[in-house]
Amino acid sequence: MDDLTTLARHHLDQAKADPHGRSAHLFLHDGPLRQSVIAMVSGCELDEHNAPPAASLQVLYGHVRLTGGVDPLDLIAGQLQELPHERHGLRALEDSVVLLTAVTATHGCPAPYEDTATA
């Protein structure tokens, strides 16, 4: 069992030392289910990328902005948001860690999704 608090702290430290200001770790890979911790320092952005068939983003620490679509959406620690089924990006408004949960294939959508957002 992974401890999310420990993973979050570790990857935020890694992000602070990384020249791109981010660190990510895929810690659960079970069939089409993927869970990743993504840490980003303030001001860091993940460029717009395609959405998987189903996904959610939970902010474990900090404050992020989900971009793309019509209106940007700010999320803070403790909030959980379904990701849009369209291209989107993510910006850290302060040092932040998020938990990305993605389903990479669904019935009628057998092609695997490649997550290009992780570091």
Biopython code that builds the backbone (N, CA, C, O; Angstrom):
import numpy as np
from Bio.PDB.StructureBuilder import StructureBuilder

atoms = [
    (1, "MET", "N", (0.848, -1.179, 0.000)),
    (1, "MET", "CA", (0.000, 0.000, 0.000)),
    (1, "MET", "C", (0.889, 1.236, 0.000)),
    (1, "MET", "O", (1.841, 1.326, 0.776)),
    (2, "ASP", "N", (0.575, 2.187, -0.873)),
    (2, "ASP", "CA", (1.316, 3.441, -0.942)),
    (2, "ASP", "C", (0.702, 4.455, 0.005)),
    (2, "ASP", "O", (-0.519, 4.529, 0.140)),
    (3, "ASP", "N", (1.551, 5.234, 0.660)),
    (3, "ASP", "CA", (1.120, 6.307, 1.545)),
    (3, "ASP", "C", (1.135, 7.602, 0.728)),
    (3, "ASP", "O", (2.202, 8.091, 0.358)),
    (4, "LEU", "N", (-0.046, 8.153, 0.450)),
    (4, "LEU", "CA", (-0.142, 9.342, -0.397)),
    (4, "LEU", "C", (0.557, 10.562, 0.204)),
    (4, "LEU", "O", (1.121, 11.377, -0.527)),
    (5, "THR", "N", (0.523, 10.687, 1.518)),
    (5, "THR", "CA", (1.190, 11.820, 2.157)),
    (5, "THR", "C", (2.691, 11.746, 1.931)),
    (5, "THR", "O", (3.326, 12.751, 1.612)),
    (6, "THR", "N", (3.257, 10.564, 2.095)),
    (6, "THR", "CA", (4.693, 10.373, 1.868)),
    (6, "THR", "C", (5.045, 10.597, 0.402)),
    (6, "THR", "O", (6.029, 11.268, 0.093)),
    (7, "LEU", "N", (4.232, 10.029, -0.513)),
    (7, "LEU", "CA", (4.478, 10.232, -1.945)),
    (7, "LEU", "C", (4.403, 11.710, -2.313)),
    (7, "LEU", "O", (5.226, 12.206, -3.083)),
    (8, "ALA", "N", (3.416, 12.411, -1.764)),
    (8, "ALA", "CA", (3.248, 13.832, -2.069)),
    (8, "ALA", "C", (4.459, 14.637, -1.609)),
    (8, "ALA", "O", (4.982, 15.456, -2.364)),
    (9, "ARG", "N", (4.899, 14.412, -0.396)),
    (9, "ARG", "CA", (6.067, 15.137, 0.125)),
    (9, "ARG", "C", (7.308, 14.852, -0.707)),
    (9, "ARG", "O", (8.043, 15.765, -1.084)),
    (10, "HIS", "N", (7.532, 13.559, -0.990)),
    (10, "HIS", "CA", (8.709, 13.154, -1.758)),
    (10, "HIS", "C", (8.716, 13.804, -3.142)),
    (10, "HIS", "O", (9.735, 14.346, -3.571)),
    (11, "HIS", "N", (7.591, 13.750, -3.830)),
    (11, "HIS", "CA", (7.561, 14.275, -5.191)),
    (11, "HIS", "C", (7.548, 15.804, -5.234)),
    (11, "HIS", "O", (8.006, 16.390, -6.215)),
    (12, "LEU", "N", (7.042, 16.452, -4.208)),
    (12, "LEU", "CA", (7.151, 17.907, -4.162)),
    (12, "LEU", "C", (8.616, 18.298, -3.973)),
    (12, "LEU", "O", (9.087, 19.249, -4.596)),
    (13, "ASP", "N", (9.339, 17.575, -3.124)),
    (13, "ASP", "CA", (10.784, 17.814, -2.980)),
    (13, "ASP", "C", (11.503, 17.584, -4.305)),
    (13, "ASP", "O", (12.390, 18.353, -4.676)),
    (14, "GLN", "N", (11.120, 16.528, -5.016)),
    (14, "GLN", "CA", (11.724, 16.222, -6.317)),
    (14, "GLN", "C", (11.418, 17.346, -7.319)),
    (14, "GLN", "O", (12.294, 17.755, -8.080)),
    (15, "ALA", "N", (10.179, 17.839, -7.315)),
    (15, "ALA", "CA", (9.777, 18.901, -8.239)),
    (15, "ALA", "C", (10.580, 20.173, -7.977)),
    (15, "ALA", "O", (10.968, 20.870, -8.915)),
    (16, "LYS", "N", (10.827, 20.472, -6.709)),
    (16, "LYS", "CA", (11.595, 21.676, -6.363)),
    (16, "LYS", "C", (13.031, 21.577, -6.867)),
    (16, "LYS", "O", (13.659, 22.597, -7.148)),
    (17, "ALA", "N", (13.553, 20.365, -6.983)),
    (17, "ALA", "CA", (14.917, 20.158, -7.458)),
    (17, "ALA", "C", (14.984, 19.974, -8.974)),
    (17, "ALA", "O", (16.070, 20.016, -9.552)),
    (18, "ASP", "N", (13.841, 19.771, -9.621)),
    (18, "ASP", "CA", (13.803, 19.498, -11.056)),
    (18, "ASP", "C", (13.811, 20.798, -11.854)),
    (18, "ASP", "O", (13.099, 21.736, -11.496)),
    (19, "PRO", "N", (14.606, 20.879, -12.938)),
    (19, "PRO", "CA", (14.635, 22.115, -13.724)),
    (19, "PRO", "C", (13.292, 22.464, -14.377)),
    (19, "PRO", "O", (13.048, 23.627, -14.698)),
    (20, "HIS", "N", (12.424, 21.470, -14.574)),
    (20, "HIS", "CA", (11.097, 21.729, -15.156)),
    (20, "HIS", "C", (10.048, 22.013, -14.079)),
    (20, "HIS", "O", (8.921, 22.398, -14.391)),
    (21, "GLY", "N", (10.423, 21.822, -12.807)),
    (21, "GLY", "CA", (9.517, 22.156, -11.714)),
    (21, "GLY", "C", (8.408, 21.159, -11.478)),
    (21, "GLY", "O", (7.355, 21.514, -10.947)),
    (22, "ARG", "N", (8.633, 19.891, -11.872)),
    (22, "ARG", "CA", (7.586, 18.894, -11.642)),
    (22, "ARG", "C", (8.193, 17.522, -11.425)),
    (22, "ARG", "O", (9.343, 17.255, -11.776)),
    (23, "SER", "N", (7.378, 16.665, -10.834)),
    (23, "SER", "CA", (7.751, 15.271, -10.606)),
    (23, "SER", "C", (6.470, 14.456, -10.587)),
    (23, "SER", "O", (5.465, 14.887, -10.022)),
    (24, "ALA", "N", (6.500, 13.283, -11.202)),
    (24, "ALA", "CA", (5.301, 12.446, -11.256)),
    (24, "ALA", "C", (5.676, 10.994, -11.031)),
    (24, "ALA", "O", (6.789, 10.561, -11.330)),
    (25, "HIS", "N", (4.715, 10.253, -10.497)),
    (25, "HIS", "CA", (4.942, 8.835, -10.235)),
    (25, "HIS", "C", (3.639, 8.070, -10.446)),
    (25, "HIS", "O", (2.644, 8.324, -9.767)),
    (26, "LEU", "N", (3.653, 7.139, -11.383)),
    (26, "LEU", "CA", (2.528, 6.221, -11.593)),
    (26, "LEU", "C", (2.679, 5.113, -10.554)),
    (26, "LEU", "O", (3.582, 4.283, -10.656)),
    (27, "PHE", "N", (1.801, 5.100, -9.562)),
    (27, "PHE", "CA", (1.960, 4.125, -8.489)),
    (27, "PHE", "C", (0.936, 2.994, -8.539)),
    (27, "PHE", "O", (1.085, 2.001, -7.826)),
    (28, "LEU", "N", (-0.093, 3.123, -9.358)),
    (28, "LEU", "CA", (-1.067, 2.048, -9.495)),
    (28, "LEU", "C", (-1.370, 1.859, -10.977)),
    (28, "LEU", "O", (-1.763, 2.796, -11.672)),
    (29, "HIS", "N", (-1.182, 0.639, -11.441)),
    (29, "HIS", "CA", (-1.447, 0.306, -12.845)),
    (29, "HIS", "C", (-2.122, -1.062, -12.829)),
    (29, "HIS", "O", (-1.464, -2.094, -12.701)),
    (30, "ASP", "N", (-3.437, -1.048, -12.962)),
    (30, "ASP", "CA", (-4.225, -2.274, -12.898)),
    (30, "ASP", "C", (-5.179, -2.290, -14.079)),
    (30, "ASP", "O", (-6.225, -1.640, -14.045)),
    (31, "GLY", "N", (-4.823, -3.034, -15.131)),
    (31, "GLY", "CA", (-5.634, -3.036, -16.341)),
    (31, "GLY", "C", (-5.729, -1.621, -16.871)),
    (31, "GLY", "O", (-4.702, -0.971, -17.065)),
    (32, "PRO", "N", (-6.947, -1.118, -17.114)),
    (32, "PRO", "CA", (-7.092, 0.243, -17.649)),
    (32, "PRO", "C", (-7.024, 1.342, -16.579)),
    (32, "PRO", "O", (-7.068, 2.527, -16.909)),
    (33, "LEU", "N", (-6.918, 0.957, -15.305)),
    (33, "LEU", "CA", (-6.895, 1.935, -14.217)),
    (33, "LEU", "C", (-5.472, 2.398, -13.936)),
    (33, "LEU", "O", (-4.563, 1.581, -13.790)),
    (34, "ARG", "N", (-5.284, 3.722, -13.861)),
    (34, "ARG", "CA", (-3.987, 4.318, -13.551)),
    (34, "ARG", "C", (-4.184, 5.374, -12.466)),
    (34, "ARG", "O", (-5.127, 6.163, -12.515)),
    (35, "GLN", "N", (-3.274, 5.377, -11.481)),
    (35, "GLN", "CA", (-3.263, 6.451, -10.503)),
    (35, "GLN", "C", (-1.842, 6.976, -10.402)),
    (35, "GLN", "O", (-0.885, 6.218, -10.246)),
    (36, "SER", "N", (-1.731, 8.298, -10.494)),
    (36, "SER", "CA", (-0.430, 8.960, -10.460)),
    (36, "SER", "C", (-0.467, 10.133, -9.502)),
    (36, "SER", "O", (-1.480, 10.822, -9.374)),
    (37, "VAL", "N", (0.651, 10.349, -8.832)),
    (37, "VAL", "CA", (0.864, 11.553, -8.049)),
    (37, "VAL", "C", (1.695, 12.478, -8.926)),
    (37, "VAL", "O", (2.717, 12.070, -9.479)),
    (38, "ILE", "N", (1.251, 13.728, -9.051)),
    (38, "ILE", "CA", (1.970, 14.731, -9.842)),
    (38, "ILE", "C", (2.208, 15.939, -8.945)),
    (38, "ILE", "O", (1.267, 16.531, -8.416)),
    (39, "ALA", "N", (3.479, 16.295, -8.781)),
    (39, "ALA", "CA", (3.851, 17.466, -7.984)),
    (39, "ALA", "C", (4.378, 18.536, -8.927)),
    (39, "ALA", "O", (5.109, 18.246, -9.874)),
    (40, "MET", "N", (3.994, 19.783, -8.651)),
    (40, "MET", "CA", (4.393, 20.912, -9.491)),
    (40, "MET", "C", (4.701, 22.108, -8.597)),
    (40, "MET", "O", (3.970, 22.385, -7.646)),
    (41, "VAL", "N", (5.781, 22.812, -8.905)),
    (41, "VAL", "CA", (6.073, 24.028, -8.153)),
    (41, "VAL", "C", (5.228, 25.166, -8.705)),
    (41, "VAL", "O", (4.731, 25.097, -9.830)),
    (42, "SER", "N", (5.074, 26.193, -7.916)),
    (42, "SER", "CA", (4.271, 27.348, -8.305)),
    (42, "SER", "C", (4.720, 27.886, -9.660)),
    (42, "SER", "O", (5.911, 28.097, -9.890)),
    (43, "GLY", "N", (3.755, 28.107, -10.555)),
    (43, "GLY", "CA", (4.041, 28.626, -11.883)),
    (43, "GLY", "C", (4.265, 27.561, -12.935)),
    (43, "GLY", "O", (4.244, 27.864, -14.128)),
    (44, "CYS", "N", (4.477, 26.333, -12.529)),
    (44, "CYS", "CA", (4.693, 25.234, -13.478)),
    (44, "CYS", "C", (3.376, 24.907, -14.194)),
    (44, "CYS", "O", (2.294, 24.988, -13.613)),
    (45, "GLU", "N", (3.503, 24.539, -15.465)),
    (45, "GLU", "CA", (2.313, 24.189, -16.246)),
    (45, "GLU", "C", (2.506, 22.860, -16.954)),
    (45, "GLU", "O", (3.607, 22.524, -17.391)),
    (46, "LEU", "N", (1.433, 22.120, -17.059)),
    (46, "LEU", "CA", (1.370, 20.964, -17.949)),
    (46, "LEU", "C", (0.595, 21.446, -19.166)),
    (46, "LEU", "O", (-0.566, 21.839, -19.052)),
    (47, "ASP", "N", (1.231, 21.417, -20.321)),
    (47, "ASP", "CA", (0.582, 21.878, -21.544)),
    (47, "ASP", "C", (-0.692, 21.092, -21.803)),
    (47, "ASP", "O", (-0.893, 20.000, -21.273)),
    (48, "GLU", "N", (-1.548, 21.677, -22.633)),
    (48, "GLU", "CA", (-2.791, 20.986, -22.986)),
    (48, "GLU", "C", (-2.477, 19.627, -23.590)),
    (48, "GLU", "O", (-1.544, 19.469, -24.377)),
    (49, "HIS", "N", (-3.285, 18.654, -23.199)),
    (49, "HIS", "CA", (-3.121, 17.281, -23.660)),
    (49, "HIS", "C", (-4.503, 16.651, -23.770)),
    (49, "HIS", "O", (-5.480, 17.174, -23.234)),
    (50, "ASN", "N", (-4.575, 15.521, -24.472)),
    (50, "ASN", "CA", (-5.847, 14.825, -24.660)),
    (50, "ASN", "C", (-6.320, 14.203, -23.362)),
    (50, "ASN", "O", (-5.518, 13.820, -22.511)),
    (51, "ALA", "N", (-7.622, 14.108, -23.223)),
    (51, "ALA", "CA", (-8.229, 13.509, -22.041)),
    (51, "ALA", "C", (-8.381, 12.009, -22.240)),
    (51, "ALA", "O", (-8.681, 11.563, -23.347)),
    (52, "PRO", "N", (-8.179, 11.219, -21.184)),
    (52, "PRO", "CA", (-8.490, 9.795, -21.263)),
    (52, "PRO", "C", (-10.011, 9.614, -21.276)),
    (52, "PRO", "O", (-10.748, 10.578, -21.070)),
    (53, "PRO", "N", (-10.484, 8.397, -21.515)),
    (53, "PRO", "CA", (-11.935, 8.172, -21.528)),
    (53, "PRO", "C", (-12.642, 8.597, -20.231)),
    (53, "PRO", "O", (-13.781, 9.062, -20.265)),
    (54, "ALA", "N", (-11.961, 8.435, -19.095)),
    (54, "ALA", "CA", (-12.530, 8.861, -17.814)),
    (54, "ALA", "C", (-11.376, 9.193, -16.875)),
    (54, "ALA", "O", (-10.385, 8.466, -16.817)),
    (55, "ALA", "N", (-11.512, 10.305, -16.133)),
    (55, "ALA", "CA", (-10.440, 10.693, -15.216)),
    (55, "ALA", "C", (-10.947, 11.685, -14.187)),
    (55, "ALA", "O", (-11.932, 12.392, -14.401)),
    (56, "SER", "N", (-10.241, 11.716, -13.055)),
    (56, "SER", "CA", (-10.515, 12.714, -12.029)),
    (56, "SER", "C", (-9.188, 13.229, -11.501)),
    (56, "SER", "O", (-8.150, 12.578, -11.620)),
    (57, "LEU", "N", (-9.252, 14.419, -10.912)),
    (57, "LEU", "CA", (-8.083, 15.063, -10.338)),
    (57, "LEU", "C", (-8.441, 15.475, -8.923)),
    (57, "LEU", "O", (-9.415, 16.196, -8.706)),
    (58, "GLN", "N", (-7.652, 15.015, -7.959)),
    (58, "GLN", "CA", (-7.851, 15.405, -6.567)),
    (58, "GLN", "C", (-6.623, 16.175, -6.120)),
    (58, "GLN", "O", (-5.495, 15.706, -6.277)),
    (59, "VAL", "N", (-6.841, 17.353, -5.567)),
    (59, "VAL", "CA", (-5.731, 18.162, -5.080)),
    (59, "VAL", "C", (-5.396, 17.690, -3.667)),
    (59, "VAL", "O", (-6.215, 17.784, -2.752)),
    (60, "LEU", "N", (-4.178, 17.182, -3.511)),
    (60, "LEU", "CA", (-3.718, 16.725, -2.200)),
    (60, "LEU", "C", (-3.096, 17.868, -1.410)),
    (60, "LEU", "O", (-3.173, 17.906, -0.182)),
    (61, "TYR", "N", (-2.478, 18.796, -2.131)),
    (61, "TYR", "CA", (-1.777, 19.906, -1.490)),
    (61, "TYR", "C", (-1.708, 21.068, -2.472)),
    (61, "TYR", "O", (-1.409, 20.863, -3.648)),
    (62, "GLY", "N", (-1.975, 22.262, -2.017)),
    (62, "GLY", "CA", (-1.777, 23.433, -2.850)),
    (62, "GLY", "C", (-3.012, 23.953, -3.554)),
    (62, "GLY", "O", (-4.138, 23.803, -3.080)),
    (63, "HIS", "N", (-2.766, 24.581, -4.721)),
    (63, "HIS", "CA", (-3.803, 25.298, -5.469)),
    (63, "HIS", "C", (-3.430, 25.215, -6.944)),
    (63, "HIS", "O", (-2.352, 25.660, -7.340)),
    (64, "VAL", "N", (-4.313, 24.647, -7.755)),
    (64, "VAL", "CA", (-4.051, 24.474, -9.188)),
    (64, "VAL", "C", (-5.190, 25.066, -10.005)),
    (64, "VAL", "O", (-6.288, 25.302, -9.501)),
    (65, "ARG", "N", (-4.898, 25.299, -11.285)),
    (65, "ARG", "CA", (-5.923, 25.766, -12.218)),
    (65, "ARG", "C", (-5.989, 24.791, -13.391)),
    (65, "ARG", "O", (-4.991, 24.552, -14.071)),
    (66, "LEU", "N", (-7.168, 24.237, -13.614)),
    (66, "LEU", "CA", (-7.443, 23.377, -14.755)),
    (66, "LEU", "C", (-7.785, 24.289, -15.920)),
    (66, "LEU", "O", (-8.734, 25.068, -15.837)),
    (67, "THR", "N", (-7.022, 24.202, -17.009)),
    (67, "THR", "CA", (-7.206, 25.091, -18.145)),
    (67, "THR", "C", (-7.738, 24.324, -19.349)),
    (67, "THR", "O", (-7.789, 23.094, -19.348)),
    (68, "GLY", "N", (-8.128, 25.067, -20.366)),
    (68, "GLY", "CA", (-8.747, 24.469, -21.543)),
    (68, "GLY", "C", (-10.253, 24.593, -21.388)),
    (68, "GLY", "O", (-10.739, 24.968, -20.321)),
    (69, "GLY", "N", (-10.983, 24.287, -22.423)),
    (69, "GLY", "CA", (-12.430, 24.447, -22.332)),
    (69, "GLY", "C", (-12.799, 25.914, -22.261)),
    (69, "GLY", "O", (-12.013, 26.776, -22.655)),
    (70, "VAL", "N", (-13.980, 26.200, -21.766)),
    (70, "VAL", "CA", (-14.502, 27.564, -21.758)),
    (70, "VAL", "C", (-13.946, 28.378, -20.591)),
    (70, "VAL", "O", (-13.373, 29.447, -20.800)),
    (71, "ASP", "N", (-14.110, 27.885, -19.380)),
    (71, "ASP", "CA", (-13.697, 28.625, -18.190)),
    (71, "ASP", "C", (-12.651, 27.835, -17.413)),
    (71, "ASP", "O", (-12.844, 26.650, -17.141)),
    (72, "PRO", "N", (-11.531, 28.493, -17.049)),
    (72, "PRO", "CA", (-10.573, 27.818, -16.180)),
    (72, "PRO", "C", (-11.234, 27.511, -14.833)),
    (72, "PRO", "O", (-12.150, 28.219, -14.414)),
    (73, "LEU", "N", (-10.777, 26.478, -14.172)),
    (73, "LEU", "CA", (-11.352, 26.063, -12.897)),
    (73, "LEU", "C", (-10.241, 25.956, -11.866)),
    (73, "LEU", "O", (-9.300, 25.184, -12.049)),
    (74, "ASP", "N", (-10.338, 26.726, -10.778)),
    (74, "ASP", "CA", (-9.363, 26.661, -9.700)),
    (74, "ASP", "C", (-9.789, 25.599, -8.697)),
    (74, "ASP", "O", (-10.961, 25.490, -8.337)),
    (75, "LEU", "N", (-8.810, 24.821, -8.257)),
    (75, "LEU", "CA", (-9.040, 23.765, -7.275)),
    (75, "LEU", "C", (-8.019, 23.897, -6.158)),
    (75, "LEU", "O", (-6.855, 24.215, -6.405)),
    (76, "ILE", "N", (-8.459, 23.652, -4.920)),
    (76, "ILE", "CA", (-7.564, 23.713, -3.766)),
    (76, "ILE", "C", (-7.539, 22.361, -3.076)),
    (76, "ILE", "O", (-8.329, 21.468, -3.382)),
    (77, "ALA", "N", (-6.607, 22.233, -2.134)),
    (77, "ALA", "CA", (-6.426, 20.978, -1.401)),
    (77, "ALA", "C", (-7.757, 20.465, -0.866)),
    (77, "ALA", "O", (-8.535, 21.205, -0.264)),
    (78, "GLY", "N", (-7.995, 19.185, -1.101)),
    (78, "GLY", "CA", (-9.216, 18.536, -0.641)),
    (78, "GLY", "C", (-10.288, 18.443, -1.705)),
    (78, "GLY", "O", (-11.242, 17.680, -1.551)),
    (79, "GLN", "N", (-10.156, 19.201, -2.781)),
    (79, "GLN", "CA", (-11.185, 19.166, -3.823)),
    (79, "GLN", "C", (-10.886, 18.089, -4.861)),
    (79, "GLN", "O", (-9.733, 17.777, -5.160)),
    (80, "LEU", "N", (-11.963, 17.538, -5.392)),
    (80, "LEU", "CA", (-11.917, 16.477, -6.393)),
    (80, "LEU", "C", (-12.752, 16.922, -7.577)),
    (80, "LEU", "O", (-13.870, 17.408, -7.406)),
    (81, "GLN", "N", (-12.208, 16.757, -8.793)),
    (81, "GLN", "CA", (-12.900, 17.222, -9.985)),
    (81, "GLN", "C", (-12.797, 16.188, -11.101)),
    (81, "GLN", "O", (-11.715, 15.675, -11.386)),
    (82, "GLU", "N", (-13.916, 15.893, -11.721)),
    (82, "GLU", "CA", (-13.908, 15.083, -12.938)),
    (82, "GLU", "C", (-13.205, 15.902, -14.014)),
    (82, "GLU", "O", (-13.442, 17.103, -14.135)),
    (83, "LEU", "N", (-12.338, 15.256, -14.798)),
    (83, "LEU", "CA", (-11.651, 15.970, -15.868)),
    (83, "LEU", "C", (-12.537, 16.043, -17.102)),
    (83, "LEU", "O", (-13.303, 15.122, -17.387)),
    (84, "PRO", "N", (-12.427, 17.140, -17.826)),
    (84, "PRO", "CA", (-13.254, 17.286, -19.030)),
    (84, "PRO", "C", (-12.831, 16.290, -20.105)),
    (84, "PRO", "O", (-11.687, 15.838, -20.135)),
    (85, "HIS", "N", (-13.763, 15.961, -20.976)),
    (85, "HIS", "CA", (-13.489, 15.028, -22.073)),
    (85, "HIS", "C", (-12.979, 15.793, -23.288)),
    (85, "HIS", "O", (-13.349, 15.489, -24.422)),
    (86, "GLU", "N", (-12.149, 16.763, -23.052)),
    (86, "GLU", "CA", (-11.564, 17.583, -24.111)),
    (86, "GLU", "C", (-10.140, 17.918, -23.700)),
    (86, "GLU", "O", (-9.736, 17.660, -22.566)),
    (87, "ARG", "N", (-9.392, 18.485, -24.611)),
    (87, "ARG", "CA", (-8.020, 18.862, -24.290)),
    (87, "ARG", "C", (-8.029, 19.820, -23.096)),
    (87, "ARG", "O", (-8.892, 20.691, -22.979)),
    (88, "HIS", "N", (-7.053, 19.635, -22.225)),
    (88, "HIS", "CA", (-6.963, 20.468, -21.030)),
    (88, "HIS", "C", (-5.502, 20.529, -20.579)),
    (88, "HIS", "O", (-4.672, 19.722, -20.997)),
    (89, "GLY", "N", (-5.215, 21.486, -19.732)),
    (89, "GLY", "CA", (-3.898, 21.634, -19.143)),
    (89, "GLY", "C", (-4.043, 21.886, -17.654)),
    (89, "GLY", "O", (-5.153, 21.968, -17.128)),
    (90, "LEU", "N", (-2.898, 22.009, -16.979)),
    (90, "LEU", "CA", (-2.906, 22.225, -15.538)),
    (90, "LEU", "C", (-1.790, 23.202, -15.189)),
    (90, "LEU", "O", (-0.668, 23.079, -15.680)),
    (91, "ARG", "N", (-2.110, 24.179, -14.330)),
    (91, "ARG", "CA", (-1.131, 25.157, -13.873)),
    (91, "ARG", "C", (-1.137, 25.157, -12.344)),
    (91, "ARG", "O", (-2.195, 25.180, -11.715)),
    (92, "ALA", "N", (0.050, 25.133, -11.766)),
    (92, "ALA", "CA", (0.172, 25.238, -10.312)),
    (92, "ALA", "C", (0.199, 26.718, -9.937)),
    (92, "ALA", "O", (1.097, 27.449, -10.356)),
    (93, "LEU", "N", (-0.773, 27.156, -9.156)),
    (93, "LEU", "CA", (-0.825, 28.539, -8.696)),
    (93, "LEU", "C", (0.016, 28.719, -7.441)),
    (93, "LEU", "O", (0.369, 29.841, -7.078)),
    (94, "GLU", "N", (0.333, 27.619, -6.785)),
    (94, "GLU", "CA", (1.300, 27.557, -5.686)),
    (94, "GLU", "C", (1.860, 26.138, -5.719)),
    (94, "GLU", "O", (1.345, 25.288, -6.445)),
    (95, "ASP", "N", (2.899, 25.876, -4.948)),
    (95, "ASP", "CA", (3.431, 24.511, -4.921)),
    (95, "ASP", "C", (2.275, 23.563, -4.630)),
    (95, "ASP", "O", (1.525, 23.757, -3.673)),
    (96, "SER", "N", (2.138, 22.523, -5.476)),
    (96, "SER", "CA", (0.941, 21.678, -5.416)),
    (96, "SER", "C", (1.257, 20.222, -5.725)),
    (96, "SER", "O", (2.235, 19.906, -6.402)),
    (97, "VAL", "N", (0.407, 19.353, -5.211)),
    (97, "VAL", "CA", (0.458, 17.927, -5.521)),
    (97, "VAL", "C", (-0.959, 17.470, -5.799)),
    (97, "VAL", "O", (-1.880, 17.765, -5.037)),
    (98, "VAL", "N", (-1.130, 16.741, -6.904)),
    (98, "VAL", "CA", (-2.445, 16.226, -7.273)),
    (98, "VAL", "C", (-2.383, 14.713, -7.451)),
    (98, "VAL", "O", (-1.329, 14.138, -7.724)),
    (99, "LEU", "N", (-3.529, 14.096, -7.289)),
    (99, "LEU", "CA", (-3.703, 12.675, -7.554)),
    (99, "LEU", "C", (-4.550, 12.573, -8.818)),
    (99, "LEU", "O", (-5.709, 12.988, -8.836)),
    (100, "LEU", "N", (-3.966, 12.021, -9.864)),
    (100, "LEU", "CA", (-4.669, 11.810, -11.122)),
    (100, "LEU", "C", (-5.121, 10.355, -11.175)),
    (100, "LEU", "O", (-4.301, 9.441, -11.083)),
    (101, "THR", "N", (-6.411, 10.145, -11.323)),
    (101, "THR", "CA", (-6.974, 8.815, -11.506)),
    (101, "THR", "C", (-7.541, 8.769, -12.912)),
    (101, "THR", "O", (-8.378, 9.595, -13.275)),
    (102, "ALA", "N", (-7.086, 7.803, -13.710)),
    (102, "ALA", "CA", (-7.522, 7.726, -15.104)),
    (102, "ALA", "C", (-7.898, 6.293, -15.467)),
    (102, "ALA", "O", (-7.257, 5.335, -15.036)),
    (103, "VAL", "N", (-8.934, 6.175, -16.258)),
    (103, "VAL", "CA", (-9.318, 4.908, -16.875)),
    (103, "VAL", "C", (-8.952, 5.066, -18.341)),
    (103, "VAL", "O", (-9.480, 5.936, -19.034)),
    (104, "THR", "N", (-8.041, 4.213, -18.809)),
    (104, "THR", "CA", (-7.461, 4.407, -20.131)),
    (104, "THR", "C", (-8.216, 3.705, -21.254)),
    (104, "THR", "O", (-7.924, 3.934, -22.428)),
    (105, "ALA", "N", (-9.170, 2.863, -20.916)),
    (105, "ALA", "CA", (-9.994, 2.201, -21.932)),
    (105, "ALA", "C", (-11.334, 1.872, -21.293)),
    (105, "ALA", "O", (-11.408, 1.532, -20.112)),
    (106, "THR", "N", (-12.380, 1.976, -22.084)),
    (106, "THR", "CA", (-13.705, 1.607, -21.615)),
    (106, "THR", "C", (-14.351, 0.722, -22.665)),
    (106, "THR", "O", (-13.850, 0.626, -23.785)),
    (107, "HIS", "N", (-15.444, 0.082, -22.322)),
    (107, "HIS", "CA", (-16.175, -0.731, -23.285)),
    (107, "HIS", "C", (-16.544, 0.145, -24.468)),
    (107, "HIS", "O", (-17.124, 1.217, -24.295)),
    (108, "GLY", "N", (-16.214, -0.303, -25.659)),
    (108, "GLY", "CA", (-16.475, 0.491, -26.851)),
    (108, "GLY", "C", (-15.354, 1.458, -27.165)),
    (108, "GLY", "O", (-15.416, 2.169, -28.168)),
    (109, "CYS", "N", (-14.331, 1.497, -26.327)),
    (109, "CYS", "CA", (-13.170, 2.362, -26.537)),
    (109, "CYS", "C", (-11.920, 1.559, -26.179)),
    (109, "CYS", "O", (-11.246, 1.874, -25.199)),
    (110, "PRO", "N", (-11.601, 0.510, -26.973)),
    (110, "PRO", "CA", (-10.540, -0.409, -26.583)),
    (110, "PRO", "C", (-9.128, 0.134, -26.722)),
    (110, "PRO", "O", (-8.205, -0.414, -26.119)),
    (111, "ALA", "N", (-8.930, 1.186, -27.493)),
    (111, "ALA", "CA", (-7.570, 1.679, -27.700)),
    (111, "ALA", "C", (-7.025, 2.268, -26.412)),
    (111, "ALA", "O", (-7.689, 3.097, -25.791)),
    (112, "PRO", "N", (-5.838, 1.864, -25.996)),
    (112, "PRO", "CA", (-5.273, 2.418, -24.762)),
    (112, "PRO", "C", (-4.925, 3.880, -24.926)),
    (112, "PRO", "O", (-4.517, 4.329, -25.997)),
    (113, "TYR", "N", (-5.093, 4.602, -23.854)),
    (113, "TYR", "CA", (-4.774, 6.024, -23.793)),
    (113, "TYR", "C", (-3.346, 6.145, -23.306)),
    (113, "TYR", "O", (-2.959, 5.459, -22.360)),
    (114, "GLU", "N", (-2.565, 6.989, -23.919)),
    (114, "GLU", "CA", (-1.208, 7.259, -23.478)),
    (114, "GLU", "C", (-1.192, 8.582, -22.748)),
    (114, "GLU", "O", (-1.512, 9.615, -23.336)),
    (115, "ASP", "N", (-0.826, 8.572, -21.481)),
    (115, "ASP", "CA", (-0.774, 9.788, -20.678)),
    (115, "ASP", "C", (0.507, 10.535, -20.980)),
    (115, "ASP", "O", (1.592, 10.077, -20.622)),
    (116, "THR", "N", (0.395, 11.673, -21.629)),
    (116, "THR", "CA", (1.571, 12.475, -21.970)),
    (116, "THR", "C", (1.777, 13.609, -20.992)),
    (116, "THR", "O", (2.686, 14.421, -21.167)),
    (117, "ALA", "N", (0.946, 13.679, -19.962)),
    (117, "ALA", "CA", (1.024, 14.797, -19.036)),
    (117, "ALA", "C", (2.027, 14.573, -17.919)),
    (117, "ALA", "O", (2.472, 15.535, -17.293)),
    (118, "THR", "N", (2.392, 13.326, -17.656)),
    (118, "THR", "CA", (3.284, 13.078, -16.537)),
    (118, "THR", "C", (4.709, 13.435, -16.901)),
    (118, "THR", "O", (5.096, 13.426, -18.069)),
    (119, "ALA", "N", (5.471, 13.747, -15.885)),
    (119, "ALA", "CA", (6.866, 14.171, -16.099)),
    (119, "ALA", "C", (7.741, 13.003, -16.435)),
    (119, "ALA", "O", (8.942, 13.171, -16.647)),
]
sb = StructureBuilder()
sb.init_structure("model")
sb.init_model(0)
sb.init_chain("A")
sb.init_seg("    ")
for serial, (resi, resn, name, xyz) in enumerate(atoms, 1):
    if name == "N":
        sb.init_residue(resn, " ", resi, " ")
    sb.init_atom(name, np.array(xyz, "f"), 0.0, 1.0, " ", f" {name:<3s}", serial, name[0])
structure = sb.get_structure()
